[in-house]
Amino acid sequence: MMRALAGKLPDVGTTIFTVMSRRARELDALNLGQGFPDYDIDPRLAELVAAAMAGGHNQYAPMEGLPWLRERIAARLGAVYGLNIDPESAITVTLGATEAIYSAIQAVVAPGDEVIAFDPAYDSYEPAVRLAGGRCIRLPLLQPGFRYDWERVRATVGERTRLVLFNSPHNPACVAASSADLAALAAVTRDREVLVLSDEVYENVVFDGAAHHSVLSHPELAARSFAVFSFGKTLHATGLRVGYCVAPPALTRELRKVHQFNTFSIAHPLQHAIAAYLAERPQWGRELAGFFQAKRDRLRAALASSGFRLPAAQGTYFQLLDYGALCDLGDLDFAERLLTEAGVATIPLSPFYLQPPRLTLVRLCIAKRDSTLDEGAARLNAFAARLRGG
Ligand code: GLN
């Protein structure tokens, strides 16, 4: 093949999310795979989008993001974390969190740099690092419970380390970092020129009364971090593709140098509508933990006697399902059987690893109507009964 046709990511295929959603559509299966709600958005948000377009907000938005929207974001960071963030120099609106992650990585990772990621790592991280010319060092989280091995991180951080990719609440592990984890992250990156990119798109979805520990609330980490958030998750509308990145002015300047040539600016009427919607709801985001916790508990209760094990889910849109007691297939094969025999699409975990360990886990999305969760649980229970019966 011509070298140019091989592209820059010859070993990369289509994301597991797209693959599983496509298969679910083809087979008319229940899609508990890709993380998106199947219920309606608040009609008020739709109304405000229509009003923004009718009101003429249809040309380029400012490159950094609509000032009014960034002010809403800053006000919330003040209310929730007690922070005083300057929206002008420290907040950038991006095309979903994925663009923020991609642009931040392109902004600071140079050829030869090393970037640390924790496996299972969200699938967009490593390709973004490679496209920047960097090398991703993947350190597995420890079982049981997907714990950080901070000693190993300390031993891995070296001269070439430029960035640590952190993610809490963690997709797909469904665990939330503790304040001790943040202290350890600060310690391993201290006194070196190591930056942090913290993917916090599920900041509002932390369960059982626990607090979300943002790098922004840790002053030392905040000074060297990009923190990334998502309105898609907060507003139950993943198709908006509007996210934002909070970073100190020096990092924000570098981020914007890439952002301006990547997406330039984000859909203007959507930014208007989101800002108006948030202005009507100063408490935005705070209802999400209870909302999704009820969904998690509903699904867990419905699967309680299935024979599947349900690892603790501390946050996110997801619940892991451990089929190890019922079946010894690998997770890709098990997800395929669930799809074709039980009519349920899930996300296997091995695509999130450089070297997949022997895990018997698939990820279920809980951001679904109660009736979808009930139907999903019924299909999983019936499949489990078949497995138990041999
Ligand atoms: N964040 C979504 C998930 O984890 C996937 C988004 C995507 O498909 N790019 O399921």
Boltz pocket constraint, residues with backbone or C-beta under 6 A from the ligand:
constraints:
  - pocket:
      binder: B
      contacts: [[A, 15], [A, 17], [A, 18], [A, 33], [A, 34], [A, 35], [A, 36], [A, 171]]
      max_distance: 6.0
